[in-house]
Amino acid sequence: MVSASLVKELRELTGAGMLDCKKALEESNGSIEEATTWLREKGISKAAKKADRIAAEGLAEVMINGNDAVVVEVNSETDFVAKNEEFKSLVSAVASAALNNDVKTNEDVLSQNVDGETVESLIVNKTAKIGEKLSFRRFEKVTKAEDEVFGSYLHMGGKIAVLITLKGANEEVAKNVAMHAAAMRPSVVRREELSTEEVAKEREILKEQAMNEGKPAEIAEKMVEGRLLKFYQETCLEEQAFVLDDSMNVATYVKNNGGSIVSMVRFEVGEGMQKKNENFAEEVAKQMNA
């Protein structure tokens, strides 16, 4: 017979459900260590069953240490879990592993050690404990020069994370640019960073639009150039009208403050991924019935 105090101890150690803890102790003849292993093994199989679920919610985080900075995105299935303190600590652990080690790929990050286990193992165990699929989606690491500054901004607690690197300006200017980028969704810093394929495709679309408006070919070509300029102003950070003073673009704002833009990392959680349409009440009910 397994005692209630033993079940309580195992539950506090692992975060697993009461019935699972009781079953684990019964299978392990009352050994906490063996029962913990049994639960981890069970957790891994539970996590595997969740692998085909869509995890398009979650959080992004920016972490800075001296001249190094990293932006990470870790996904959950629901926004309810993304607000959970345990999930937030997982995101911070992933960011720290990426920031403080020589990593080039997601696999490198997943293999790093955090308190005696790999990041990959940590995610698997948290998946089993929290009860829905969690996944590390991406990261970008930036190293700046001594005469450069970082500016970071998190929107809605981490739904959008931006890291800006400026040369010659101060951190306040960099943060203002990061806030602008969060709001205005630029895809690149400057037009030269757009691929030739992307520009050619946009040019073709704009030409078709002009032709469909009944304009002669030579007029259509001129219209394309004007509309392409608007496309650059919408997609390129430097050319966007600055949100705090739309009398100038972002590049001018930074230049007026003695600097230039070096780089931008902007992660919007779940961008490009399919999202499930669930309301908050359903999320709460799901967690209570898990």
C-alpha positions as CSV (number, residue, x, y, z in Angstrom):
1,M,0.0,0.0,0.0
2,V,1.4,3.4,-1.1
3,S,1.1,6.1,1.5
4,A,-0.5,9.5,0.7
5,S,2.5,11.3,2.0
6,L,4.7,9.4,-0.5
7,V,2.3,10.3,-3.4
8,K,2.4,13.9,-2.3
9,E,6.2,13.9,-2.2
10,L,6.5,12.5,-5.7
11,R,3.8,14.8,-7.0
12,E,5.7,17.8,-5.6
13,L,9.0,16.5,-7.1
14,T,7.7,15.8,-10.6
15,G,4.5,17.9,-11.1
16,A,2.7,14.8,-12.4
17,G,-0.9,14.0,-11.5
18,M,-1.9,12.3,-8.3
19,L,-3.1,9.1,-10.0
20,D,0.0,8.9,-12.1
21,C,2.2,9.3,-9.0
22,K,0.3,6.6,-7.2
23,K,0.6,4.2,-10.1
24,A,4.3,5.0,-10.5
25,L,5.0,4.2,-6.8
26,E,3.0,1.0,-7.1
27,E,5.1,-0.1,-10.1
28,S,8.3,0.9,-8.3
29,N,7.6,-0.7,-4.9
30,G,7.5,2.7,-3.2
31,S,10.9,3.9,-4.5
32,I,10.8,7.6,-5.2
33,E,13.8,7.4,-7.5
34,E,12.4,4.5,-9.6
35,A,9.0,6.1,-9.7
36,T,10.5,9.4,-11.0
37,T,12.2,7.4,-13.8
38,W,8.9,5.6,-14.5
39,L,7.1,8.9,-14.8
40,R,9.8,10.4,-17.1
41,E,9.5,7.4,-19.4
42,K,5.7,7.7,-19.4
43,G,6.1,11.5,-20.0
44,I,8.3,10.8,-23.0
45,S,5.6,8.6,-24.6
46,K,3.0,11.2,-23.8
47,A,5.2,13.9,-25.4
48,A,5.6,11.7,-28.5
49,K,1.8,11.5,-28.9
50,K,1.7,15.3,-28.9
51,A,4.3,15.6,-31.6
52,D,1.7,16.1,-34.4
53,R,-0.2,18.9,-32.7
54,I,0.1,22.5,-33.8
55,A,2.2,24.6,-31.5
56,A,1.8,28.1,-32.8
57,E,1.4,30.2,-29.6
58,G,4.2,30.8,-27.2
59,L,6.8,33.4,-26.4
60,A,9.8,35.1,-27.9
61,E,12.5,36.5,-25.6
62,V,15.6,38.7,-26.0
63,M,18.6,38.1,-23.7
64,I,21.7,40.3,-23.7
65,N,25.1,39.8,-22.1
66,G,27.7,42.4,-22.9
67,N,28.4,42.3,-26.6
68,D,26.3,39.2,-27.2
69,A,22.6,39.0,-27.6
70,V,20.1,36.3,-28.6
71,V,16.4,36.2,-29.7
72,V,14.6,32.9,-29.3
73,E,11.0,31.6,-29.9
74,V,9.5,28.7,-28.0
75,N,6.0,27.6,-28.9
76,S,3.1,26.2,-27.1
77,E,-0.3,25.0,-28.3
78,T,-2.3,27.6,-26.4
79,D,-1.8,31.2,-25.2
80,F,-3.1,30.0,-21.8
81,V,0.1,27.9,-21.3
82,A,2.3,30.7,-22.8
83,K,1.3,32.8,-19.8
84,N,2.3,30.1,-17.3
85,E,5.3,31.0,-15.2
86,E,6.8,27.5,-15.7
87,F,6.7,28.0,-19.5
88,K,8.3,31.4,-19.1
89,S,11.1,29.9,-17.2
90,L,11.6,27.3,-19.9
91,V,11.9,30.1,-22.5
92,S,14.5,31.8,-20.4
93,A,16.4,28.6,-20.0
94,V,16.5,28.1,-23.8
95,A,17.6,31.7,-24.3
96,S,20.4,31.4,-21.7
97,A,21.6,28.1,-23.3
98,A,21.7,29.8,-26.7
99,L,23.4,33.0,-25.4
100,N,26.1,31.5,-23.3
101,N,27.3,28.7,-25.6
102,D,28.9,28.4,-29.0
103,V,25.8,27.4,-31.0
104,K,25.1,27.6,-34.7
105,T,21.9,25.5,-35.1
106,N,18.8,24.5,-33.3
107,E,20.3,21.1,-32.7
108,D,23.3,22.8,-31.0
109,V,21.0,24.6,-28.6
110,L,18.9,21.5,-27.9
111,S,22.1,19.6,-27.0
112,Q,23.2,22.1,-24.3
113,N,23.1,21.2,-20.7
114,V,20.7,22.9,-18.3
115,D,20.8,21.8,-14.6
116,G,21.9,18.3,-15.5
117,E,19.8,17.6,-18.5
118,T,19.8,18.7,-22.1
119,V,17.5,21.5,-23.4
120,E,15.8,18.8,-25.6
121,S,15.1,16.6,-22.5
122,L,13.9,19.7,-20.6
123,I,11.4,20.5,-23.3
124,V,10.2,16.8,-23.5
125,N,9.7,16.7,-19.7
126,K,7.9,20.1,-19.6
127,T,5.6,18.8,-22.5
128,A,4.6,15.9,-20.3
129,K,4.2,18.0,-17.2
130,I,2.3,20.9,-18.7
131,G,0.2,18.6,-20.9
132,E,0.6,20.1,-24.4
133,K,3.1,20.2,-27.1
134,L,6.0,22.6,-26.6
135,S,8.7,23.2,-29.2
136,F,11.8,25.3,-29.7
137,R,11.3,26.9,-33.1
138,R,14.2,29.3,-33.8
139,F,16.9,31.6,-32.5
140,E,19.2,34.3,-33.8
141,K,22.4,35.3,-32.1
142,V,24.1,38.6,-32.6
143,T,27.6,39.9,-31.5
144,K,28.1,43.6,-31.6
145,A,31.3,45.7,-31.8
146,E,32.4,47.9,-29.0
147,D,31.2,51.1,-30.7
148,E,27.8,49.6,-31.3
149,V,24.7,49.4,-29.0
150,F,21.8,47.0,-28.6
151,G,18.2,48.1,-28.3
152,S,15.5,45.5,-27.5
153,Y,11.8,45.5,-27.1
154,L,9.2,42.9,-26.1
155,H,5.6,43.6,-27.1
156,M,2.7,42.0,-25.2
157,G,5.1,40.2,-22.9
158,G,6.9,38.4,-25.7
159,K,4.4,38.0,-28.6
160,I,6.9,40.1,-30.6
161,A,10.6,40.4,-29.8
162,V,12.9,42.9,-31.5
163,L,16.7,43.3,-31.2
164,I,18.2,46.3,-33.0
165,T,21.9,47.0,-33.3
166,L,23.1,50.6,-34.0
167,K,26.5,52.0,-34.7
168,G,27.3,55.5,-33.2
169,A,24.0,56.1,-31.4
170,N,22.8,55.4,-27.9
171,E,20.7,52.7,-26.3
172,E,17.6,54.9,-26.0
173,V,17.6,55.5,-29.8
174,A,18.1,51.8,-30.4
175,K,15.2,51.0,-28.2
176,N,13.0,53.5,-30.0
177,V,13.8,51.9,-33.3
178,A,13.1,48.4,-31.8
179,M,9.7,49.7,-30.7
180,H,9.0,51.1,-34.1
181,A,10.0,47.7,-35.7
182,A,7.6,45.9,-33.4
183,A,4.7,48.1,-34.5
184,M,5.5,48.5,-38.2
185,R,6.6,45.0,-39.1
186,P,9.5,45.7,-41.5
187,S,11.0,42.5,-43.1
188,V,14.5,43.9,-43.7
189,V,16.6,46.8,-42.7
190,R,17.3,48.1,-46.2
191,R,16.1,47.4,-49.7
192,E,19.4,45.7,-50.7
193,E,18.5,42.9,-48.3
194,L,15.4,42.0,-50.3
195,S,16.0,39.1,-52.7
196,T,16.0,39.8,-56.4
197,E,13.2,37.2,-56.7
198,E,11.0,39.0,-54.2
199,V,11.5,42.4,-55.9
200,A,10.9,40.8,-59.4
201,K,7.7,39.2,-58.2
202,E,6.4,42.4,-56.6
203,R,7.3,44.3,-59.8
204,E,5.4,41.8,-61.9
205,I,2.3,42.0,-59.6
206,L,2.4,45.8,-59.8
207,K,2.7,45.8,-63.6
208,E,-0.3,43.4,-63.9
209,Q,-2.3,45.7,-61.6
210,A,-1.5,48.8,-63.8
211,M,-2.2,46.9,-67.0
212,N,-5.6,45.7,-65.6
213,E,-6.4,49.4,-64.9
214,G,-6.2,49.9,-68.7
215,K,-3.0,51.9,-68.7
216,P,-0.7,51.7,-71.8
217,A,2.5,49.7,-71.3
218,E,4.8,52.8,-71.0
219,I,2.5,54.4,-68.4
220,A,2.2,51.1,-66.6
221,E,6.0,50.9,-66.3
222,K,6.2,54.4,-64.7
223,M,3.4,53.5,-62.3
224,V,5.3,50.4,-61.3
225,E,8.3,52.4,-60.3
226,G,6.2,54.7,-58.1
227,R,4.4,51.8,-56.5
228,L,7.6,49.9,-56.0
229,L,8.9,52.8,-53.9
230,K,5.9,52.5,-51.7
231,F,6.6,48.8,-51.4
232,Y,10.1,49.6,-50.1
233,Q,8.7,52.1,-47.7
234,E,6.4,49.5,-46.3
235,T,9.0,46.6,-46.0
236,C,12.3,48.3,-45.3
237,L,13.0,49.6,-41.8
238,E,15.2,52.5,-43.0
239,E,12.6,53.8,-45.3
240,Q,9.6,53.5,-43.1
241,A,8.1,56.8,-41.7
242,F,9.3,56.9,-38.0
243,V,6.3,56.2,-35.7
244,L,7.3,58.9,-33.1
245,D,7.8,61.5,-35.8
246,D,6.5,60.8,-39.3
247,S,8.1,63.8,-40.8
248,M,11.2,61.7,-41.2
249,N,12.1,58.0,-42.0
250,V,13.8,55.7,-39.5
251,A,17.2,56.1,-41.2
252,T,17.0,59.9,-40.8
253,Y,16.0,59.6,-37.2
254,V,19.0,57.4,-36.4
255,K,21.3,59.6,-38.5
256,N,20.1,62.7,-36.6
257,N,21.2,61.0,-33.4
258,G,24.7,60.3,-34.7
259,G,24.2,56.7,-35.8
260,S,23.3,54.1,-38.4
261,I,21.4,50.8,-38.4
262,V,23.6,47.7,-38.4
263,S,21.0,44.9,-38.0
264,M,17.5,43.9,-36.9
265,V,16.1,40.7,-35.6
266,R,12.3,40.6,-35.3
267,F,10.4,37.5,-34.2
268,E,6.6,37.5,-34.1
269,V,5.4,34.4,-32.4
270,G,3.7,31.9,-34.7
271,E,4.3,34.0,-37.9
272,G,4.0,31.7,-40.9
273,M,2.5,28.9,-38.9
274,Q,-1.1,27.6,-38.9
275,K,-2.9,28.5,-35.7
276,K,-5.9,26.8,-34.0
277,N,-8.8,29.1,-33.3
278,E,-9.6,28.5,-29.7
279,N,-11.1,30.9,-27.1
280,F,-9.9,31.5,-23.6
281,A,-12.8,29.5,-22.0
282,E,-12.0,26.5,-24.0
283,E,-8.3,26.8,-23.1
284,V,-9.2,26.9,-19.4
285,A,-11.5,23.9,-19.7
286,K,-8.8,22.0,-21.5
287,Q,-6.3,22.7,-18.8
288,M,-8.7,21.7,-16.0
289,N,-9.6,18.4,-17.7
290,A,-6.0,17.5,-18.7
